[in-house]
Amino acid sequence: MMYFAIALCPSGSMREHPKTHELRTVEVGECETKQDAIDNACLQLNCRQLFRGVIGRPKGHGGYLVLNAQEYAEV
């Protein structure tokens, strides 16, 4: 299944592009399980897993929420 990572602000809100107001999203790629997607996203984005699909960047600079394609479509 295809997975995506939505950028999060340090406060936990979702980051948007300033002009288009679309969510800032990174394509993680095809993975068999959500844990594989989280591990892959951590490697790609230099993050570590915090809690159930939420991965954080170093020094409190926000992070990402990892979602599958179906979950992403609902956001």
C-alpha positions, 0 to 999 in steps of 0.5 A: 500500500502507498504511504504518505507523511504529512508535515507537522508544526512543533505545536502538532498542527498540520503544515500548509503551503503558504500560497496554495494552503495544501498540506505539505506532504512527502510520499513515503512509497509502497510498503507492506505494513505501516511499521515498514512505512514508518521505518522508511519515513524515519530514514528518508526524513531523518526522524524517529518514531514518537507514537503510533505513526507520528515521527519527530524531527530533532530538537523539537522542529515538528515532525510528520504523521505517516498515513496510508493512501486511504487515510490520507484521502480522508484528511 
